Amino acid sequence: EVQLVESGGGLVKPGGSLRLTCAASGFTLSNAYMNWVRQAPGKGLEWVGLIKSKSDRGTTEYAAPVSGRFTISRDDSKNTLYLQMDSLKTEDTAVYYCSAYGSGRFDWGQGTLVTVSS
Amino acid sequence: DIVMTQSPDSLAVSLGERATIHCKSSQSVLYSSNNNNYVAWYQQKPGQPPKLLIYWVSARESGVPDRFSGSGSGTDFTLTISSLQAEDVAVYYCHQYYSRPYTFGQGTKLEIK
């Protein structure tokens, strides 16, 4: 059974940094396209970015609002995905979900809340 | 970017009646090489992550009741709940994963009349 568990959320000041972690089990993370999706309080879903599978060279792509500030990476030895968030803005406040794509469908974690506020 | 537009924004349906939610994409999400439309539908209840209901337009996720069905092709898609149950009260989102950036509809809030 696929399980994704996010952690690392919390309160951070504008301009600060935070690293989110997504621990995967039940599958090999490096074989999947791994995504981050966020949801601001009371708002809809917004795709943040992804890292491709190892066979597709693990390249990354990002949504325009976070490009240049956020970095997605993974540690294959730990089967873990990361989202490094720098230069955080108040508008980055959201629940952040990791999501694994395979065979046309997505599995989702429970999410972790990031609050950017002074 | 592909814009996904859902209608209506909110919907009230009586228990046991049919609920229909529409989603229109600003361009085709049909991948010709495999004839799959890259559209999914999610259900989200307060305080919970999105739950996958339907992928590839009409493939029902394992464990999802068969009262949920998806249809459409190209740019027009529909989620149908054939007989509304109380536990179906939620916000529903369509999602295109045909091209990046992946995008979602704005959500449809479904309530009991």
Interface residues (C-beta under 8 A of the other chain):
Chain A: N35 G44 L45 E46 W47 L50 E61 A63 A64 Y97 Y101 G104 R105 F106 D107 W108 G109 Q110 G111
Chain B: N36 Y38 A40 Y42 P49 P50 K51 L52 Y55 W56 A59 E61 Y93 H95 Y97 R100 P101 Y102 T103 F104 G105 Q106 G107
